[in-house]
Amino acid sequence: MSGWVAGAVVVGAVINADAAGSAADTQAAAAAQSGDVSLQIAEKQIVAQKDALDKQIAADNRALEFQLVAQDIALKKTLAAQKEAAESGNAAAAAALEKQLAAQKVALDATLAAQKVAFDTQVANLKSYKEAGELGQTRLLELLGLGGDKKAPDYGSAAKAFEVKGFDPQTLFKEFTAKDMEVDPGYAFRLAEGQKAIERSTAARGGLQSGAALKAAAEYGQAMGSQEYGNAYNRFMANKASQSQEFGNAFNRFTTERANLLAPLQSLQGVGQAAAAGQAAAAGAMGAGGAQAQQAYGAGASAAAANYGTAAGNVAANLGAGQSAAFGNYGSAASGSSAASNAARQSAYGSYGSNLANIYGQAGAGQINALTGMANARAAGQIGQANAFTNAIGQGINAYGMYQQNQLFNDYLTKRSTPSIPLF
């Protein structure tokens, strides 16, 4: 009975050990298969990650290329628009300059024409006065013997010196002398009459001229000279005063007639001079007005040119600033696009590396888990087999012990004196 029990226990232990080994092999195979699946999944994930990375990089390249092309197109359109605006601005400034210069020229021509009309009108108004003055001057010069037609009537008559025919004006300055007394008519008459009286008296005496008679004649002549000197002088001075008066009257008549002859001509000459002066003043005013008009035209043209230069400078400055801003925006946008592309690539490569690390980590963990599972399964199988044998032995020992105990208990009950339990 004890042998049968022990055999049964051993058979059970073998069966349990085989079952534990078979289960361990199954678990190890499952763990190995799980590791292979994990590697296959990791390989597929790596391929998928690489494909996604390549697609992401390609998409980023296309996006960057499109962005750069769009930015280049925008830059070219901006520069073209700015150039067109600059050309339009320059054309507008040039057109404005041309119109300003044309307006300045029209104003100048109109001003000069108005001044010419005013000048011609004034010259025409003064023409007759100027011609009259020229005629008067011509006749005046003829009368003065200074020019003109030398065959003209009374040529040079106004240039003749004043004279009284048969009278020497120098005699007015002559002093009274004895000779003047001798030729004095009153003195000569009275002297002659006295001499005649003496001669008659002498004749009455027989023609004899005694010494008394000669003395009487001498005394008579001396007395007559003494008495008539003052009278003769007074008559001389009165005669000279009368001659001076007549000479002065004649001179006054001469100068009056000469003035009456020349004054109208001088008046005409003055009128002509005034007319000529008026024409000269008109010419001067026209010249001054023309100069002012030219100055105004020059100032206007200069201002227009300055405005054109300022406008052209502003257009050029705006064009330069716009182009600079456009290139700056283009550079910033290109830099931003490149930076964004680099950031996207870095992010993609980072994600790719991180994902690969996770995949490799998961694959490694799966392999480790598979190996650990295989080891655990094998260890569990071996432990199960050992446990099965250990349990079988324990059970056999227990069964044997129980059997012995039962035998002892039966013997005790049957009161056997000899134990029936075999030692071995």
FIZANU-950653 format. One line per field, with one value per residue (C-alpha): chain; residue number from 0; x, y negated, z; residue in one letter. Coordinates in Angstrom, 2 decimals. Layout:
residues N
timar <- A / ...
dogu <- NUM / ...
X <- X / ...
Y <- Y / ...
Z <- Z / ...
vexmi <- a / ...
//
This chain:
residues 424
timar <- A / A / A / A / A / A / A / A / A / A / A / A / A / A / A / A / A / A / A / A / A / A / A / A / A / A / A / A / A / A / A / A / A / A / A / A / A / A / A / A / A / A / A / A / A / A / A / A / A / A / A / A / A / A / A / A / A / A / A / A / A / A / A / A / A / A / A / A / A / A / A / A / A / A / A / A / A / A / A / A / A / A / A / A / A / A / A / A / A / A / A / A / A / A / A / A / A / A / A / A / A / A / A / A / A / A / A / A / A / A / A / A / A / A / A / A / A / A / A / A / A / A / A / A / A / A / A / A / A / A / A / A / A / A / A / A / A / A / A / A / A / A / A / A / A / A / A / A / A / A / A / A / A / A / A / A / A / A / A / A / A / A / A / A / A / A / A / A / A / A / A / A / A / A / A / A / A / A / A / A / A / A / A / A / A / A / A / A / A / A / A / A / A / A / A / A / A / A / A / A / A / A / A / A / A / A / A / A / A / A / A / A / A / A / A / A / A / A / A / A / A / A / A / A / A / A / A / A / A / A / A / A / A / A / A / A / A / A / A / A / A / A / A / A / A / A / A / A / A / A / A / A / A / A / A / A / A / A / A / A / A / A / A / A / A / A / A / A / A / A / A / A / A / A / A / A / A / A / A / A / A / A / A / A / A / A / A / A / A / A / A / A / A / A / A / A / A / A / A / A / A / A / A / A / A / A / A / A / A / A / A / A / A / A / A / A / A / A / A / A / A / A / A / A / A / A / A / A / A / A / A / A / A / A / A / A / A / A / A / A / A / A / A / A / A / A / A / A / A / A / A / A / A / A / A / A / A / A / A / A / A / A / A / A / A / A / A / A / A / A / A / A / A / A / A / A / A / A / A / A / A / A / A / A / A / A / A / A / A / A / A / A / A / A / A / A / A / A / A / A / A / A / A / A / A / A / A / A / A / A / A / A / A / A / A / A / A / A / A / A / A / A / A / A
dogu <- 0 / 1 / 2 / 3 / 4 / 5 / 6 / 7 / 8 / 9 / 10 / 11 / 12 / 13 / 14 / 15 / 16 / 17 / 18 / 19 / 20 / 21 / 22 / 23 / 24 / 25 / 26 / 27 / 28 / 29 / 30 / 31 / 32 / 33 / 34 / 35 / 36 / 37 / 38 / 39 / 40 / 41 / 42 / 43 / 44 / 45 / 46 / 47 / 48 / 49 / 50 / 51 / 52 / 53 / 54 / 55 / 56 / 57 / 58 / 59 / 60 / 61 / 62 / 63 / 64 / 65 / 66 / 67 / 68 / 69 / 70 / 71 / 72 / 73 / 74 / 75 / 76 / 77 / 78 / 79 / 80 / 81 / 82 / 83 / 84 / 85 / 86 / 87 / 88 / 89 / 90 / 91 / 92 / 93 / 94 / 95 / 96 / 97 / 98 / 99 / 100 / 101 / 102 / 103 / 104 / 105 / 106 / 107 / 108 / 109 / 110 / 111 / 112 / 113 / 114 / 115 / 116 / 117 / 118 / 119 / 120 / 121 / 122 / 123 / 124 / 125 / 126 / 127 / 128 / 129 / 130 / 131 / 132 / 133 / 134 / 135 / 136 / 137 / 138 / 139 / 140 / 141 / 142 / 143 / 144 / 145 / 146 / 147 / 148 / 149 / 150 / 151 / 152 / 153 / 154 / 155 / 156 / 157 / 158 / 159 / 160 / 161 / 162 / 163 / 164 / 165 / 166 / 167 / 168 / 169 / 170 / 171 / 172 / 173 / 174 / 175 / 176 / 177 / 178 / 179 / 180 / 181 / 182 / 183 / 184 / 185 / 186 / 187 / 188 / 189 / 190 / 191 / 192 / 193 / 194 / 195 / 196 / 197 / 198 / 199 / 200 / 201 / 202 / 203 / 204 / 205 / 206 / 207 / 208 / 209 / 210 / 211 / 212 / 213 / 214 / 215 / 216 / 217 / 218 / 219 / 220 / 221 / 222 / 223 / 224 / 225 / 226 / 227 / 228 / 229 / 230 / 231 / 232 / 233 / 234 / 235 / 236 / 237 / 238 / 239 / 240 / 241 / 242 / 243 / 244 / 245 / 246 / 247 / 248 / 249 / 250 / 251 / 252 / 253 / 254 / 255 / 256 / 257 / 258 / 259 / 260 / 261 / 262 / 263 / 264 / 265 / 266 / 267 / 268 / 269 / 270 / 271 / 272 / 273 / 274 / 275 / 276 / 277 / 278 / 279 / 280 / 281 / 282 / 283 / 284 / 285 / 286 / 287 / 288 / 289 / 290 / 291 / 292 / 293 / 294 / 295 / 296 / 297 / 298 / 299 / 300 / 301 / 302 / 303 / 304 / 305 / 306 / 307 / 308 / 309 / 310 / 311 / 312 / 313 / 314 / 315 / 316 / 317 / 318 / 319 / 320 / 321 / 322 / 323 / 324 / 325 / 326 / 327 / 328 / 329 / 330 / 331 / 332 / 333 / 334 / 335 / 336 / 337 / 338 / 339 / 340 / 341 / 342 / 343 / 344 / 345 / 346 / 347 / 348 / 349 / 350 / 351 / 352 / 353 / 354 / 355 / 356 / 357 / 358 / 359 / 360 / 361 / 362 / 363 / 364 / 365 / 366 / 367 / 368 / 369 / 370 / 371 / 372 / 373 / 374 / 375 / 376 / 377 / 378 / 379 / 380 / 381 / 382 / 383 / 384 / 385 / 386 / 387 / 388 / 389 / 390 / 391 / 392 / 393 / 394 / 395 / 396 / 397 / 398 / 399 / 400 / 401 / 402 / 403 / 404 / 405 / 406 / 407 / 408 / 409 / 410 / 411 / 412 / 413 / 414 / 415 / 416 / 417 / 418 / 419 / 420 / 421 / 422 / 423
X <- 0.00 / 2.78 / 4.49 / 1.39 / 0.90 / 4.50 / 4.23 / 1.10 / 2.77 / 5.78 / 3.60 / 1.65 / 4.86 / 6.15 / 2.90 / 2.92 / 6.55 / 5.85 / 2.84 / 4.92 / 7.70 / 5.22 / 3.58 / 6.99 / 7.94 / 4.66 / 5.14 / 8.77 / 7.69 / 4.96 / 7.49 / 9.92 / 7.14 / 6.13 / 9.73 / 9.79 / 6.49 / 7.83 / 10.90 / 8.74 / 6.48 / 9.54 / 10.97 / 7.64 / 7.41 / 10.96 / 10.11 / 6.90 / 8.78 / 11.42 / 8.75 / 6.90 / 10.18 / 11.00 / 7.49 / 7.64 / 11.06 / 9.84 / 6.68 / 8.78 / 11.10 / 8.12 / 6.59 / 9.91 / 10.33 / 6.77 / 7.30 / 10.56 / 8.99 / 5.98 / 8.27 / 10.39 / 7.25 / 6.01 / 9.41 / 9.46 / 5.87 / 6.66 / 9.80 / 7.91 / 5.05 / 7.53 / 9.39 / 6.12 / 5.10 / 8.50 / 8.25 / 4.71 / 5.89 / 8.81 / 6.55 / 4.03 / 6.80 / 8.21 / 4.74 / 4.17 / 7.56 / 6.74 / 3.36 / 4.89 / 7.57 / 4.95 / 2.77 / 5.80 / 6.62 / 3.02 / 3.01 / 6.37 / 5.23 / 1.97 / 3.82 / 6.35 / 3.57 / 1.57 / 4.67 / 5.37 / 1.80 / 2.10 / 5.46 / 4.21 / 1.12 / 3.18 / 5.66 / 2.78 / 1.22 / 4.52 / 5.50 / 3.92 / 5.46 / 8.82 / 8.55 / 7.49 / 10.45 / 12.76 / 11.36 / 11.74 / 15.25 / 16.13 / 14.84 / 16.52 / 19.83 / 19.35 / 18.70 / 21.67 / 23.76 / 24.64 / 23.26 / 20.44 / 19.96 / 22.46 / 20.31 / 17.29 / 15.86 / 17.56 / 20.17 / 22.44 / 20.52 / 20.00 / 23.71 / 24.65 / 25.91 / 23.89 / 25.02 / 23.80 / 25.03 / 27.29 / 27.52 / 30.46 / 29.28 / 32.80 / 32.20 / 29.86 / 32.91 / 34.92 / 35.77 / 35.03 / 38.10 / 38.99 / 38.58 / 35.06 / 34.56 / 35.92 / 33.52 / 30.65 / 28.08 / 27.05 / 30.57 / 31.59 / 28.54 / 29.06 / 32.77 / 32.18 / 29.60 / 32.01 / 34.80 / 32.47 / 31.61 / 35.30 / 35.96 / 33.13 / 34.43 / 37.88 / 36.53 / 34.73 / 38.01 / 39.60 / 40.60 / 43.37 / 43.88 / 45.42 / 46.87 / 43.77 / 41.66 / 43.76 / 43.70 / 39.97 / 39.66 / 41.90 / 40.01 / 36.77 / 37.93 / 39.16 / 35.96 / 33.93 / 35.89 / 35.43 / 31.77 / 30.97 / 33.10 / 30.40 / 27.69 / 29.65 / 30.36 / 26.72 / 25.71 / 28.37 / 27.14 / 23.51 / 24.26 / 26.13 / 23.25 / 20.86 / 23.02 / 23.30 / 19.55 / 18.97 / 21.62 / 20.01 / 16.56 / 17.90 / 19.56 / 16.36 / 14.43 / 17.07 / 16.96 / 13.17 / 12.87 / 15.50 / 13.74 / 10.40 / 11.97 / 13.78 / 11.42 / 8.73 / 11.40 / 12.99 / 9.55 / 9.07 / 12.53 / 11.55 / 8.36 / 10.42 / 12.91 / 10.06 / 8.56 / 11.95 / 12.38 / 8.92 / 9.78 / 13.08 / 11.22 / 8.76 / 11.65 / 13.29 / 10.04 / 9.62 / 13.22 / 12.78 / 9.47 / 11.01 / 13.90 / 11.49 / 9.42 / 12.56 / 13.62 / 10.15 / 10.29 / 13.74 / 12.63 / 9.50 / 11.48 / 14.05 / 11.32 / 9.64 / 12.97 / 13.60 / 10.13 / 10.82 / 14.15 / 12.49 / 9.72 / 12.21 / 14.35 / 11.31 / 10.36 / 13.89 / 14.02 / 10.62 / 11.71 / 14.92 / 13.10 / 10.43 / 12.98 / 15.00 / 11.87 / 10.88 / 14.31 / 14.22 / 10.79 / 11.96 / 15.03 / 13.00 / 10.38 / 13.03 / 14.88 / 11.64 / 10.74 / 14.20 / 14.07 / 10.61 / 11.81 / 14.87 / 12.71 / 10.27 / 13.14 / 14.70 / 11.33 / 10.82 / 14.29 / 13.76 / 10.42 / 11.95 / 14.82 / 12.47 / 10.13 / 13.03 / 14.26 / 10.78 / 10.48 / 13.90 / 13.12 / 9.80 / 11.39 / 14.19 / 11.67 / 9.64 / 12.75 / 13.71 / 10.18 / 10.16 / 13.50 / 12.41 / 9.14 / 11.04 / 13.39 / 10.53 / 8.58 / 11.56 / 12.31 / 8.67 / 8.66 / 11.74 / 10.38 / 7.04 / 8.81 / 10.86 / 7.76 / 5.92 / 8.66 / 8.99 / 5.28 / 5.21 / 7.97 / 6.26 / 2.98 / 4.62 / 6.25 / 3.05 / 1.13 / 3.69 / 3.62 / -0.11 / -0.01 / 2.37 / 0.37 / -2.71 / -0.88 / 0.28 / -3.12 / -4.58 / -2.00 / -2.75 / -6.30 / -5.70 / -3.20 / -0.48 / 2.64 / 4.91 / 5.01 / 4.26 / 5.85 / 8.89 / 11.90 / 12.78
Y <- 0.00 / -2.41 / -1.68 / -2.35 / -5.64 / -6.65 / -5.70 / -7.70 / -10.65 / -10.34 / -10.01 / -13.05 / -14.97 / -14.04 / -15.08 / -18.35 / -18.98 / -18.30 / -20.58 / -23.31 / -22.92 / -22.93 / -26.07 / -27.70 / -26.84 / -28.23 / -31.43 / -31.74 / -31.20 / -33.82 / -36.20 / -35.66 / -36.16 / -39.33 / -40.60 / -39.84 / -41.64 / -44.56 / -44.74 / -44.51 / -47.29 / -49.39 / -48.88 / -49.90 / -52.88 / -53.93 / -53.64 / -55.61 / -58.25 / -58.56 / -58.83 / -61.48 / -63.35 / -63.29 / -64.47 / -67.18 / -68.37 / -68.29 / -70.20 / -72.73 / -73.11 / -73.69 / -76.14 / -77.99 / -78.03 / -79.31 / -81.94 / -83.13 / -83.19 / -85.11 / -87.52 / -87.98 / -88.65 / -91.07 / -92.80 / -93.13 / -94.41 / -96.87 / -98.12 / -98.35 / -100.25 / -102.58 / -103.13 / -103.82 / -106.22 / -107.94 / -108.23 / -109.59 / -112.04 / -113.18 / -113.47 / -115.48 / -117.72 / -118.17 / -118.94 / -121.43 / -123.02 / -123.24 / -124.81 / -127.25 / -128.26 / -128.58 / -130.71 / -132.82 / -133.24 / -134.18 / -136.71 / -138.08 / -138.38 / -140.02 / -142.46 / -143.35 / -143.69 / -145.98 / -148.07 / -148.23 / -149.38 / -152.02 / -153.13 / -153.28 / -155.20 / -157.70 / -158.08 / -158.60 / -161.18 / -163.06 / -162.68 / -165.93 / -167.88 / -166.36 / -167.15 / -170.71 / -171.03 / -169.68 / -172.21 / -175.02 / -173.95 / -173.72 / -177.24 / -178.51 / -177.06 / -178.62 / -182.07 / -181.64 / -180.49 / -177.24 / -174.70 / -173.79 / -175.19 / -178.03 / -179.31 / -179.66 / -183.17 / -185.37 / -182.64 / -183.77 / -187.05 / -186.38 / -185.89 / -189.41 / -191.79 / -194.91 / -198.07 / -201.52 / -202.52 / -205.58 / -205.50 / -204.25 / -203.25 / -203.80 / -207.56 / -207.26 / -206.60 / -209.60 / -212.44 / -216.12 / -217.94 / -221.41 / -220.06 / -219.09 / -222.64 / -224.04 / -222.01 / -222.89 / -224.62 / -227.21 / -228.15 / -228.33 / -230.45 / -232.99 / -233.11 / -233.70 / -236.37 / -238.17 / -238.04 / -239.43 / -242.32 / -243.02 / -242.81 / -245.23 / -247.59 / -247.33 / -247.87 / -250.92 / -252.32 / -251.93 / -248.28 / -248.93 / -246.38 / -248.20 / -246.69 / -247.62 / -245.81 / -242.70 / -242.89 / -243.25 / -240.26 / -238.17 / -239.19 / -238.47 / -235.01 / -234.25 / -235.55 / -233.59 / -230.42 / -230.94 / -231.65 / -228.86 / -226.01 / -225.05 / -225.47 / -223.40 / -220.72 / -220.58 / -220.35 / -217.61 / -215.57 / -216.15 / -215.05 / -211.98 / -211.15 / -211.52 / -209.32 / -206.78 / -206.82 / -206.35 / -203.65 / -201.86 / -202.19 / -200.84 / -197.95 / -197.19 / -197.20 / -194.94 / -192.45 / -192.58 / -191.90 / -189.17 / -187.63 / -187.86 / -186.12 / -183.42 / -182.90 / -180.98 / -178.85 / -178.30 / -177.49 / -174.94 / -173.63 / -173.31 / -171.52 / -169.19 / -168.67 / -167.89 / -165.50 / -163.87 / -163.69 / -162.14 / -159.61 / -158.91 / -158.56 / -156.22 / -154.24 / -154.20 / -153.13 / -150.42 / -149.32 / -149.38 / -147.59 / -145.07 / -144.56 / -144.11 / -141.72 / -139.79 / -139.75 / -138.57 / -135.94 / -134.85 / -134.78 / -132.83 / -130.44 / -130.04 / -129.39 / -126.92 / -125.16 / -125.14 / -123.68 / -121.09 / -120.25 / -119.97 / -117.78 / -115.61 / -115.36 / -114.34 / -111.78 / -110.38 / -110.38 / -108.66 / -106.18 / -105.45 / -105.16 / -102.95 / -100.71 / -100.52 / -99.63 / -97.08 / -95.43 / -95.59 / -93.95 / -91.41 / -90.63 / -90.44 / -88.23 / -86.00 / -85.83 / -85.09 / -82.41 / -80.88 / -81.07 / -79.52 / -76.83 / -76.14 / -76.07 / -73.70 / -71.46 / -71.53 / -70.70 / -67.93 / -66.48 / -66.89 / -65.12 / -62.49 / -61.92 / -61.95 / -59.53 / -57.27 / -57.37 / -56.45 / -53.72 / -52.32 / -52.68 / -50.92 / -48.26 / -47.81 / -47.68 / -45.14 / -43.03 / -43.32 / -42.46 / -39.53 / -38.26 / -38.86 / -37.04 / -34.15 / -34.00 / -34.29 / -31.64 / -29.30 / -30.03 / -29.58 / -26.25 / -25.09 / -26.28 / -24.63 / -21.37 / -21.67 / -22.55 / -19.64 / -17.22 / -18.91 / -18.77 / -15.18 / -14.26 / -16.19 / -14.63 / -11.22 / -11.81 / -13.12 / -10.22 / -7.87 / -9.56 / -9.50 / -5.91 / -5.08 / -7.09 / -5.20 / -1.94 / -2.96 / -4.06 / -0.78 / 1.16 / -0.72 / 0.01 / 3.70 / 3.64 / 5.07 / 5.40 / 5.38 / 2.36 / 3.17 / 0.05 / 0.94 / -1.17 / -1.36
Z <- 0.00 / 0.83 / -2.50 / -4.44 / -2.69 / -3.31 / -6.96 / -7.35 / -5.76 / -8.05 / -11.13 / -10.08 / -9.48 / -12.96 / -14.54 / -12.66 / -13.55 / -17.24 / -17.11 / -15.44 / -18.03 / -20.90 / -19.52 / -19.08 / -22.66 / -23.90 / -21.92 / -23.14 / -26.74 / -26.27 / -24.73 / -27.65 / -30.13 / -28.28 / -28.56 / -32.29 / -32.77 / -30.76 / -33.05 / -36.15 / -34.85 / -33.98 / -37.47 / -39.04 / -36.72 / -37.66 / -41.36 / -40.78 / -38.77 / -41.52 / -44.18 / -42.11 / -41.56 / -45.28 / -46.15 / -43.50 / -44.74 / -48.36 / -47.40 / -45.48 / -48.50 / -50.77 / -48.30 / -47.95 / -51.73 / -52.21 / -49.51 / -51.06 / -54.52 / -53.17 / -51.34 / -54.46 / -56.51 / -53.85 / -53.84 / -57.62 / -57.69 / -54.89 / -56.66 / -59.96 / -58.29 / -56.58 / -59.84 / -61.63 / -58.85 / -59.06 / -62.83 / -62.49 / -59.84 / -62.00 / -65.02 / -63.00 / -61.66 / -65.18 / -66.54 / -63.72 / -64.46 / -68.15 / -67.41 / -64.96 / -67.44 / -70.19 / -67.91 / -66.98 / -70.69 / -71.51 / -68.67 / -69.84 / -73.47 / -72.38 / -70.13 / -72.82 / -75.40 / -73.09 / -72.42 / -76.18 / -76.83 / -74.12 / -75.51 / -79.10 / -77.96 / -76.04 / -78.89 / -81.32 / -79.00 / -78.71 / -82.35 / -83.56 / -80.68 / -81.37 / -85.09 / -84.31 / -81.98 / -84.68 / -87.21 / -84.70 / -83.90 / -87.58 / -88.25 / -85.08 / -86.18 / -89.62 / -88.14 / -85.86 / -88.77 / -86.99 / -89.41 / -91.71 / -95.17 / -95.68 / -98.53 / -96.27 / -95.96 / -93.29 / -92.73 / -89.88 / -89.38 / -85.67 / -85.23 / -86.36 / -83.70 / -82.85 / -84.60 / -85.55 / -88.92 / -88.79 / -85.03 / -83.04 / -79.57 / -78.33 / -78.61 / -75.65 / -73.55 / -74.93 / -72.51 / -73.29 / -74.76 / -76.09 / -79.55 / -78.69 / -77.48 / -80.69 / -82.73 / -80.45 / -82.68 / -80.07 / -79.22 / -82.85 / -83.73 / -80.96 / -81.60 / -85.24 / -84.53 / -82.15 / -84.68 / -87.29 / -84.96 / -84.38 / -88.07 / -88.84 / -86.22 / -87.68 / -91.14 / -89.92 / -88.77 / -92.06 / -91.83 / -89.52 / -86.81 / -84.04 / -81.07 / -79.14 / -81.67 / -81.53 / -77.77 / -77.83 / -80.14 / -77.91 / -74.80 / -76.56 / -77.52 / -74.02 / -72.47 / -74.98 / -74.22 / -70.52 / -70.88 / -73.40 / -71.92 / -69.46 / -72.05 / -74.55 / -71.95 / -70.96 / -74.61 / -75.15 / -72.20 / -73.17 / -76.69 / -75.43 / -73.11 / -75.99 / -78.18 / -75.37 / -74.94 / -78.62 / -78.78 / -75.81 / -77.37 / -80.61 / -78.76 / -76.89 / -80.14 / -81.63 / -78.73 / -78.61 / -82.30 / -82.02 / -79.03 / -80.80 / -83.74 / -81.78 / -78.82 / -80.73 / -82.28 / -78.85 / -77.48 / -80.24 / -79.51 / -75.83 / -76.83 / -78.97 / -76.17 / -73.77 / -76.33 / -76.86 / -73.10 / -72.84 / -75.51 / -73.77 / -70.48 / -72.19 / -73.61 / -70.19 / -68.56 / -71.16 / -70.62 / -66.86 / -67.15 / -69.53 / -67.14 / -64.25 / -66.35 / -67.27 / -63.64 / -62.61 / -65.35 / -64.20 / -60.57 / -61.50 / -63.67 / -60.92 / -58.35 / -60.71 / -61.29 / -57.54 / -56.95 / -59.64 / -58.02 / -54.62 / -56.03 / -57.92 / -54.78 / -52.73 / -55.35 / -55.35 / -51.55 / -51.33 / -53.97 / -52.09 / -48.78 / -50.34 / -52.01 / -48.82 / -46.87 / -49.53 / -49.45 / -45.66 / -45.60 / -48.15 / -46.07 / -42.88 / -44.51 / -46.10 / -42.80 / -41.00 / -43.53 / -43.26 / -39.48 / -39.46 / -41.87 / -39.72 / -36.62 / -38.33 / -39.46 / -36.04 / -34.55 / -37.12 / -36.51 / -32.80 / -32.96 / -35.21 / -32.76 / -29.81 / -31.53 / -32.51 / -28.94 / -27.74 / -30.36 / -29.54 / -25.87 / -26.27 / -28.49 / -25.95 / -23.16 / -25.15 / -25.75 / -22.12 / -21.09 / -23.55 / -22.30 / -18.76 / -19.49 / -21.10 / -18.16 / -15.72 / -17.63 / -17.70 / -14.08 / -13.22 / -15.13 / -13.38 / -10.06 / -10.91 / -11.72 / -8.55 / -6.61 / -8.22 / -7.19 / -3.83 / -3.33 / -4.56 / -2.13 / 0.61 / -0.25 / -0.41 / 2.93 / 4.30 / 2.86 / 4.19 / 7.54 / 7.58 / 6.61 / 9.43 / 11.82 / 10.71 / 11.13 / 14.56 / 15.40 / 14.10 / 15.95 / 18.99 / 18.47 / 17.80 / 20.54 / 18.62 / 20.56 / 17.56 / 15.37 / 11.75 / 10.33 / 8.24 / 8.89 / 5.24
vexmi <- m / s / g / w / v / a / g / a / v / v / v / g / a / v / i / n / a / d / a / a / g / s / a / a / d / t / q / a / a / a / a / a / q / s / g / d / v / s / l / q / i / a / e / k / q / i / v / a / q / k / d / a / l / d / k / q / i / a / a / d / n / r / a / l / e / f / q / l / v / a / q / d / i / a / l / k / k / t / l / a / a / q / k / e / a / a / e / s / g / n / a / a / a / a / a / a / l / e / k / q / l / a / a / q / k / v / a / l / d / a / t / l / a / a / q / k / v / a / f / d / t / q / v / a / n / l / k / s / y / k / e / a / g / e / l / g / q / t / r / l / l / e / l / l / g / l / g / g / d / k / k / a / p / d / y / g / s / a / a / k / a / f / e / v / k / g / f / d / p / q / t / l / f / k / e / f / t / a / k / d / m / e / v / d / p / g / y / a / f / r / l / a / e / g / q / k / a / i / e / r / s / t / a / a / r / g / g / l / q / s / g / a / a / l / k / a / a / a / e / y / g / q / a / m / g / s / q / e / y / g / n / a / y / n / r / f / m / a / n / k / a / s / q / s / q / e / f / g / n / a / f / n / r / f / t / t / e / r / a / n / l / l / a / p / l / q / s / l / q / g / v / g / q / a / a / a / a / g / q / a / a / a / a / g / a / m / g / a / g / g / a / q / a / q / q / a / y / g / a / g / a / s / a / a / a / a / n / y / g / t / a / a / g / n / v / a / a / n / l / g / a / g / q / s / a / a / f / g / n / y / g / s / a / a / s / g / s / s / a / a / s / n / a / a / r / q / s / a / y / g / s / y / g / s / n / l / a / n / i / y / g / q / a / g / a / g / q / i / n / a / l / t / g / m / a / n / a / r / a / a / g / q / i / g / q / a / n / a / f / t / n / a / i / g / q / g / i / n / a / y / g / m / y / q / q / n / q / l / f / n / d / y / l / t / k / r / s / t / p / s / i / p / l / f
//
